[in-house]
Amino acid sequence: MTRFVVTGTDTGIGKTIFSAALAQATGTPYWKPIQSGLEEETDSETVARLAGVPIRPEAYRLITPASPHLAAEIDGVNIDVETLSPPPGDLIVEGAGGALVPVTRTTLYADLFVKWQVPVIVCARTALGTINHSLLTIEALKARGVPIHGLAFLGDAVEDSEAIISEISGVRRLGRLPIIDPLNSETLSKAFAAGFDRTDFA
């Protein structure tokens, strides 16, 4: 079964593009549990456009562009973490921002990952600062008992940073997705095939 959670070391690093690439390469449905901010193209819409895979409806669609806990409060929505679980079957699940983003005032995404016990792929940028951010994210996930499938790097190649994060953390490096311009279904597919081994996600 192809079933992964995609999380990140920060927001805006390219998790959705990686999720689209992985979903496209494996033909796997995509699910974003909570979408905050609806004025621009949503993550589900981006993945649908780039990957052409089935999209599972978000459990919560919040108008305010903010962390889920705050967006829900502003929108007057109660997020029930007890019933927030991934749909069955093959699935690529994308969290919001980093692994420790609050879903509610008392629950972080990492807490949901513990409950779900779905292997997590940590997306990390390659830019300056990534070593610290990546190791902190991995340490936080490991401390909670979250299963980690591997690391996916996003951006220009920085070999030493990518290597040392994997060496120190003990988490395998799956590959790297470069900045893709122009970005479309075809260029995304080619970039993923060049940067990753499809069998690592079987």
Salt bridges, closest charged atoms under 4 A:
GLU41 OE2 - ARG49 NE 2.94
ASP43 OD2 - LYS32 NZ 2.70
GLU58 OE2 - ARG61 NH1 3.21
GLU73 OE2 - ARG105 NE 2.71
GLU94 OE2 - LYS32 NZ 3.75
ASP111 OD1 - ARG144 NE 3.51
GLU159 OE2 - ARG173 NH2 3.12
GLU162 OE1 - ARG173 NH1 3.44
GLU162 OE2 - ARG176 NE 3.99
GLU186 OE2 - LYS190 NZ 3.18
ASP200 OD1 - ARG172 NH1 3.61
